[in-house]
Amino acid sequence: MVTTPVTSITFEEYLTYDDGTGFHYELVDGKLELMNPPIIQHFLIVDFLDTALKAEIKRCSFSWLCFRESGVRTGRNKSRLSDLCVVTLEQAKELINVSAVFQSSPLLVIEVVSPESVKRDYRHKRSEYAALEVPEYWIVDPMAAKISILLLEEGLYEESVFTASQQIISRAFPKLALTVDQVFTAGNLS
């Protein structure tokens, strides 16, 4: 993770920031942090989960939307880029003509762990999403072959860890029929 030369930036400046490079940044305590491009496995897992969640949203007729790489404001001068987030239709309508950075809590946030994002996904984002009161946070970790589902209970996350052929149990998607193996198999090109 590389920090750009910009020394300080406000959340409002972040919403319109463009250095012309096409790179993606998170805003952390007023500083821009460059997000490294993901590996192919990461893209494939995100694509699989995005497709599965959108199908479940449609099947259940939820007024929800699933977005990739949308922003989530987690503090005064903090904004994270989630791999996937599920929001209500009303939340999306609020941002129809502005930067896609949700300032209210998404229903669900999913992060796929990469070698350089372990500390960020397990520690920093976990505490920031809990403070924002995101009710459900998934940490999908292909390196450890596990998926952690964190459910907000009295301001703190209670964690359930799923591995191998275990079916993922989600509060937001109680009838979702996915196993950990299915998710990680989607990350393979064979």
Backbone as numpy.savetxt, mean C-alpha at the origin, in Angstrom:
# Nx Ny Nz CAx CAy CAz Cx Cy Cz
17.76 3.39 -0.95 16.91 4.55 -0.95 17.81 5.79 -0.95
17.56 6.68 -1.89 18.35 7.89 -2.03 17.45 9.09 -1.75
17.96 10.06 -1.02 17.21 11.29 -0.78 17.66 12.31 -1.81
16.69 12.99 -2.41 17.00 13.97 -3.45 17.60 15.23 -2.82
18.24 16.09 -3.64 18.88 17.29 -3.11 17.92 18.31 -2.47
16.62 18.23 -2.76 15.68 19.17 -2.15 15.78 19.02 -0.64
16.00 20.13 0.05 16.23 20.04 1.50 14.96 20.00 2.32
13.92 20.68 1.87 12.67 20.68 2.62 11.52 21.03 1.69
10.40 20.35 1.88 9.24 20.57 1.04 7.99 20.34 1.89
6.98 21.14 1.68 5.72 20.97 2.42 4.85 19.93 1.71
3.84 19.49 2.40 2.90 18.54 1.80 2.24 19.15 0.57
1.87 20.40 0.67 1.21 21.09 -0.45 2.14 21.18 -1.66
3.42 21.45 -1.43 4.40 21.49 -2.52 4.60 20.09 -3.12
4.57 19.08 -2.27 4.72 17.70 -2.72 3.62 17.31 -3.71
2.41 17.78 -3.47 1.28 17.42 -4.32 1.49 17.82 -5.79
2.30 18.84 -6.03 2.54 19.30 -7.40 4.01 19.17 -7.81
4.81 18.50 -7.00 6.25 18.41 -7.27 6.51 17.55 -8.51
7.35 18.05 -9.38 7.79 17.31 -10.56 9.19 17.78 -10.91
10.16 16.88 -10.76 11.54 17.27 -11.08 11.90 16.91 -12.52
10.91 16.42 -13.27 11.13 16.11 -14.67 11.80 14.77 -14.93
12.11 14.00 -13.87 12.81 12.72 -14.05 11.85 11.55 -14.26
10.60 11.71 -13.85 9.66 10.59 -13.91 9.75 9.66 -12.72
10.67 9.95 -11.78 10.82 9.12 -10.59 9.67 9.37 -9.63
9.42 8.37 -8.78 8.39 8.49 -7.74 9.07 8.72 -6.39
8.44 9.56 -5.60 8.99 9.91 -4.28 7.92 9.75 -3.21
8.37 9.42 -2.01 7.54 9.54 -0.82 8.02 10.78 -0.09
7.13 11.40 0.67 7.47 12.55 1.48 7.59 12.09 2.93
8.77 12.25 3.50 9.00 11.79 4.86 9.61 12.93 5.66
8.83 13.46 6.58 9.26 14.58 7.43 9.79 15.74 6.59
9.07 16.05 5.51 9.43 17.19 4.68 10.54 16.94 3.68
11.03 15.71 3.60 12.09 15.37 2.65 11.57 14.36 1.63
12.03 14.51 0.39 11.65 13.57 -0.65 12.56 12.34 -0.59
11.95 11.16 -0.58 12.72 9.91 -0.62 12.39 9.20 -1.92
13.41 8.96 -2.72 13.26 8.30 -4.01 12.86 6.84 -3.80
11.84 6.43 -4.53 11.41 5.04 -4.48 12.07 4.30 -5.64
12.82 3.25 -5.33 13.48 2.46 -6.36 12.44 1.73 -7.20
12.70 1.56 -8.51 11.76 0.78 -9.33 11.69 -0.66 -8.80
10.48 -1.21 -8.72 10.32 -2.58 -8.22 10.89 -3.62 -9.18
11.12 -4.83 -8.65 11.53 -5.94 -9.49 10.28 -6.56 -10.13
10.47 -7.39 -11.14 9.35 -7.99 -11.87 8.44 -8.78 -10.94
9.00 -9.54 -10.02 8.19 -10.31 -9.06 7.21 -9.40 -8.33
7.68 -8.25 -7.92 6.86 -7.26 -7.22 5.67 -6.85 -8.09
5.97 -6.48 -9.35 4.91 -6.08 -10.28 3.87 -7.18 -10.46
4.34 -8.42 -10.62 3.42 -9.53 -10.85 2.52 -9.79 -9.64
3.07 -9.71 -8.45 2.27 -9.91 -7.23 1.25 -8.79 -7.08
1.67 -7.56 -7.29 0.74 -6.43 -7.19 -0.37 -6.57 -8.22
-0.02 -6.95 -9.44 -1.02 -7.14 -10.49 -2.02 -8.22 -10.12
-1.53 -9.34 -9.59 -2.41 -10.43 -9.18 -3.38 -9.99 -8.09
-2.85 -9.32 -7.06 -3.71 -8.87 -5.96 -4.70 -7.81 -6.43
-4.24 -6.89 -7.27 -5.12 -5.86 -7.82 -6.29 -6.50 -8.57
-6.00 -7.47 -9.42 -7.04 -8.17 -10.18 -7.99 -8.91 -9.25
-7.45 -9.61 -8.25 -8.28 -10.38 -7.31 -9.18 -9.47 -6.49
-8.64 -8.36 -6.01 -9.45 -7.45 -5.19 -10.52 -6.76 -6.02
-10.18 -6.34 -7.23 -11.18 -5.71 -8.10 -12.31 -6.69 -8.43
-11.97 -7.96 -8.66 -13.00 -8.96 -8.93 -13.89 -9.16 -7.70
-13.30 -9.16 -6.52 -14.08 -9.33 -5.29 -14.96 -8.11 -5.02
-14.44 -6.92 -5.29 -15.24 -5.70 -5.14 -16.45 -5.76 -6.06
-16.23 -6.18 -7.29 -17.33 -6.28 -8.26 -18.32 -7.36 -7.84
-17.81 -8.54 -7.45 -18.67 -9.65 -7.05 -19.57 -9.27 -5.87
-19.02 -8.50 -4.93 -19.77 -8.11 -3.73 -20.55 -6.81 -3.92
-20.40 -6.18 -5.08 -21.08 -4.89 -5.35 -20.72 -3.82 -4.34
-19.46 -3.81 -3.90 -19.00 -2.76 -2.99 -18.81 -1.47 -3.77
-19.05 -0.34 -3.15 -18.77 0.97 -3.76 -17.34 1.37 -3.41
-16.41 0.50 -3.76 -15.01 0.68 -3.46 -14.21 0.67 -4.75
-13.00 1.22 -4.68 -12.06 1.20 -5.79 -10.70 0.76 -5.26
-9.93 0.11 -6.12 -8.59 -0.34 -5.77 -7.61 0.40 -6.66
-6.60 1.04 -6.07 -5.62 1.82 -6.82 -4.22 1.34 -6.54
-3.38 1.41 -7.57 -1.94 1.13 -7.45 -1.19 2.44 -7.29
-0.17 2.41 -6.46 0.76 3.53 -6.28 0.08 4.87 -6.00
-1.04 4.85 -5.32 -1.64 6.12 -4.91 -0.98 6.56 -3.61
-1.06 7.84 -3.36 -0.48 8.37 -2.14 -1.43 8.26 -0.96
-0.85 8.17 0.21 -1.61 8.16 1.46 -0.89 9.13 2.40
-1.57 10.21 2.74 -0.96 11.17 3.66 -0.97 10.58 5.06
0.21 10.46 5.64 0.32 9.82 6.95 0.78 10.78 8.04
0.92 12.05 7.70 1.34 13.04 8.69 1.36 14.42 8.08
1.74 15.41 8.89 1.75 16.80 8.44 2.57 16.97 7.17
3.77 16.48 7.15 4.64 16.52 5.98 5.11 15.12 5.61
4.13 14.18 5.55 4.43 12.80 5.20 3.37 12.29 4.23
3.85 11.59 3.21 2.96 10.93 2.27 3.67 9.69 1.74
3.00 8.58 1.85 3.55 7.30 1.39 2.88 6.91 0.08
3.60 6.17 -0.75 3.05 5.59 -1.97 2.76 4.12 -1.66
1.50 3.76 -1.67 1.14 2.37 -1.38 1.21 1.54 -2.65
1.53 0.26 -2.51 1.48 -0.62 -3.67 0.03 -0.78 -4.13
-0.86 -0.98 -3.19 -2.31 -1.04 -3.47 -3.04 -0.41 -2.30
-4.11 0.28 -2.61 -5.00 0.71 -1.54 -6.43 0.65 -2.03
-7.31 0.32 -1.10 -8.74 0.23 -1.38 -9.41 1.37 -0.64
-10.20 2.14 -1.39 -10.89 3.30 -0.83 -12.35 3.27 -1.25
-13.14 4.10 -0.61 -14.54 4.22 -1.00 -14.65 5.08 -2.26
-15.74 4.94 -2.93 -16.01 5.75 -4.11 -16.02 7.23 -3.73
-16.55 7.55 -2.55 -16.60 8.94 -2.09 -15.19 9.50 -1.91
-14.28 8.71 -1.35 -12.90 9.17 -1.19 -12.27 9.47 -2.55
-12.52 8.62 -3.52 -11.96 8.82 -4.85 -12.54 10.07 -5.51
-13.81 10.30 -5.32 -14.46 11.48 -5.91 -13.86 12.77 -5.37
-13.42 12.77 -4.12 -12.80 13.95 -3.53 -11.51 14.34 -4.25
-10.88 13.39 -4.92 -9.59 13.63 -5.56 -9.67 13.61 -7.09
-10.87 13.71 -7.63 -11.05 13.51 -9.07 -10.17 14.41 -9.93
-9.91 15.64 -9.52 -9.11 16.56 -10.34 -7.84 17.03 -9.65
-7.38 16.28 -8.65 -6.16 16.66 -7.94 -5.27 15.43 -7.78
-4.07 15.63 -7.25 -3.14 14.52 -7.05 -3.80 13.42 -6.21
-3.56 12.18 -6.60 -4.17 11.04 -5.91 -3.41 10.71 -4.63
-3.57 11.59 -3.66 -3.00 11.38 -2.33 -4.17 11.45 -1.35
-4.55 10.29 -0.83 -5.68 10.23 0.08 -5.29 10.80 1.44
-6.12 11.71 1.93 -5.85 12.33 3.22 -6.73 11.75 4.32
-7.69 10.92 3.93 -8.47 10.17 4.91 -8.07 8.70 4.79
-8.35 7.95 5.79 -7.88 6.57 5.88 -8.48 5.66 4.81
-7.63 5.01 4.00 -8.14 3.97 3.10 -8.73 2.82 3.92
-9.54 2.00 3.28 -10.11 0.83 3.94 -9.05 -0.26 4.13
-8.12 -0.31 3.17 -7.09 -1.34 3.17 -5.88 -0.81 2.43
-4.69 -1.07 2.96 -3.43 -0.75 2.28 -2.62 -2.04 2.20
-2.00 -2.26 1.02 -1.14 -3.43 0.83 0.23 -2.94 0.37
1.26 -3.46 1.02 2.64 -3.20 0.62 3.31 -4.53 0.34
4.03 -4.61 -0.79 4.82 -5.79 -1.13 6.27 -5.45 -0.80
6.86 -6.26 0.05 8.20 -5.99 0.57 9.26 -6.28 -0.49
10.19 -5.35 -0.61 11.38 -5.50 -1.45 12.59 -5.46 -0.54
13.75 -5.91 -1.02 14.93 -5.91 -0.13 15.21 -4.55 0.52
15.01 -3.45 -0.20 15.30 -2.13 0.36 14.14 -1.55 1.16
12.98 -2.23 1.19 11.82 -1.65 1.88 11.43 -2.38 3.15
12.24 -3.34 3.60 11.87 -4.15 4.77 11.56 -3.27 5.98
12.49 -2.42 6.36 12.29 -1.57 7.54 11.13 -0.60 7.32
11.05 -0.04 6.15 9.99 0.92 5.83 8.61 0.27 5.93
8.45 -0.93 5.32 7.14 -1.58 5.29 6.73 -2.17 6.64
7.69 -2.81 7.34 7.37 -3.46 8.61 7.30 -2.49 9.78
8.07 -1.43 9.73 8.16 -0.55 10.90 7.52 0.81 10.67
8.08 1.58 9.73 7.62 2.96 9.55 6.18 3.04 9.06
5.88 2.32 7.99 4.53 2.38 7.45 3.53 1.77 8.41
3.94 0.74 9.11 3.05 0.11 10.09 2.59 1.14 11.13
3.52 1.90 11.68 3.14 2.87 12.71 2.38 4.05 12.10
2.78 4.47 10.90 2.09 5.60 10.26 0.66 5.23 9.86
0.47 4.03 9.32 -0.89 3.61 8.94 -1.77 3.40 10.17
-1.19 2.92 11.26 -1.96 2.77 12.50 -2.39 4.14 13.02
-1.47 5.11 12.99 -1.80 6.47 13.46 -2.89 7.10 12.59
-2.89 6.78 11.29 -3.92 7.28 10.38 -5.23 6.51 10.54
-5.19 5.41 11.27 -6.33 4.53 11.53 -6.79 3.78 10.30
-5.80 3.31 9.51 -6.11 2.40 8.41 -6.56 1.08 9.05
-7.80 0.65 8.81 -8.31 -0.52 9.54 -7.62 -1.84 9.22
-7.05 -1.96 8.01 -6.41 -3.21 7.62 -5.20 -2.92 6.75
-4.07 -3.54 7.11 -2.80 -3.34 6.41 -2.17 -4.71 6.15
-1.89 -4.99 4.87 -1.24 -6.25 4.52 0.22 -5.99 4.19
1.09 -6.82 4.74 2.50 -6.81 4.39 2.78 -8.13 3.68
2.96 -8.04 2.37 3.18 -9.21 1.54 4.70 -9.33 1.34
5.27 -10.38 1.92 6.73 -10.52 1.95 7.19 -11.76 1.19
7.53 -11.60 -0.11 7.99 -12.75 -0.89 9.30 -13.34 -0.39
10.15 -12.52 0.22 11.45 -13.01 0.70 11.27 -13.96 1.89
10.30 -13.68 2.74 10.03 -14.52 3.90 8.89 -15.50 3.63
8.29 -15.44 2.43 7.18 -16.30 2.03 6.03 -16.26 3.04
5.66 -15.03 3.41 4.55 -14.88 4.35 3.77 -13.60 4.04
2.53 -13.60 4.46 1.68 -12.42 4.36 1.17 -12.12 5.76
1.45 -10.91 6.21 0.98 -10.46 7.53 -0.25 -9.58 7.31
-1.32 -9.94 7.99 -2.54 -9.13 7.94 -2.65 -8.44 9.30
-2.63 -7.10 9.25 -2.69 -6.32 10.47 -4.06 -5.65 10.56
-4.76 -5.91 11.64 -6.08 -5.34 11.86 -6.01 -4.36 13.02
-6.56 -3.18 12.81 -6.50 -2.14 13.83 -7.47 -2.45 14.97
-6.94 -2.51 16.17 -7.71 -2.75 17.38 -7.27 -1.75 18.44
-8.15 -0.85 18.81 -7.86 0.16 19.83 -6.57 0.92 19.55
-6.39 1.32 18.28 -5.26 2.15 17.90 -3.96 1.42 17.59
-3.94 0.10 17.79 -2.74 -0.70 17.50 -3.11 -1.85 16.58
-2.12 -2.32 15.83 -2.37 -3.44 14.93 -2.19 -4.77 15.64
-3.17 -5.65 15.44 -3.07 -7.05 15.84 -2.69 -7.80 14.57
-1.65 -8.60 14.64 -1.08 -9.23 13.45 -1.38 -10.72 13.38
-1.79 -11.16 12.19 -1.93 -12.58 11.89 -1.02 -12.86 10.71
-0.23 -13.94 10.80 0.72 -14.27 9.75 0.25 -15.54 9.05
0.24 -15.48 7.71 -0.20 -16.60 6.90 0.95 -17.05 5.99
1.07 -18.38 5.84 2.14 -18.94 5.01 1.60 -20.09 4.18
2.37 -20.48 3.20 2.15 -21.68 2.37 0.72 -21.78 1.85
0.04 -22.87 2.18 -1.30 -23.10 1.62 -2.42 -22.50 2.47
-2.05 -21.71 3.47 -3.09 -21.09 4.31 -3.88 -20.06 3.52
-5.18 -20.05 3.77 -6.03 -19.04 3.15 -5.89 -17.73 3.92
-5.77 -16.64 3.16 -5.68 -15.30 3.75 -7.04 -14.95 4.35
-7.02 -14.45 5.58 -8.26 -14.03 6.23 -8.24 -12.51 6.35
-9.18 -11.88 5.67 -9.27 -10.43 5.62 -10.59 -9.96 6.19
-10.53 -8.92 7.00 -11.76 -8.33 7.54 -12.50 -7.56 6.44
-11.76 -6.84 5.60 -12.37 -6.05 4.54 -12.99 -6.94 3.46
-12.36 -8.08 3.20 -12.82 -9.01 2.17 -13.01 -10.39 2.79
-14.07 -10.58 3.60 -14.23 -11.82 4.35 -14.44 -13.07 3.49
-14.90 -12.90 2.26 -15.14 -14.07 1.40 -14.07 -14.25 0.33
-12.99 -13.50 0.43 -11.88 -13.62 -0.51 -11.25 -15.00 -0.34
-11.10 -15.72 -1.44 -10.56 -17.08 -1.39 -9.19 -17.10 -2.06
-8.17 -16.70 -1.30 -6.79 -16.68 -1.80 -5.88 -17.33 -0.76
-4.93 -18.11 -1.26 -3.92 -18.67 -0.37 -2.62 -17.90 -0.59
-1.73 -18.02 0.37 -0.42 -17.39 0.27 0.32 -17.94 -0.94
0.27 -19.25 -1.15 0.93 -19.86 -2.31 0.45 -19.26 -3.62
-0.84 -19.03 -3.75 -1.38 -18.43 -4.98 -0.77 -17.05 -5.22
-0.64 -16.26 -4.17 -0.08 -14.91 -4.30 1.37 -14.98 -4.75
2.15 -15.83 -4.11 3.57 -15.88 -4.46 3.84 -16.61 -5.77
2.99 -17.56 -6.13 3.11 -18.21 -7.43 2.88 -17.19 -8.55
2.02 -16.23 -8.31 1.76 -15.17 -9.30 3.01 -14.35 -9.58
3.96 -14.36 -8.66 5.20 -13.60 -8.83 6.25 -14.33 -9.66
5.93 -15.52 -10.12 6.87 -16.31 -10.93 6.52 -16.20 -12.40
7.52 -16.27 -13.25 7.29 -16.21 -14.69 7.21 -17.59 -15.34
7.34 -18.64 -14.56 7.33 -20.00 -15.13 5.93 -20.52 -15.35
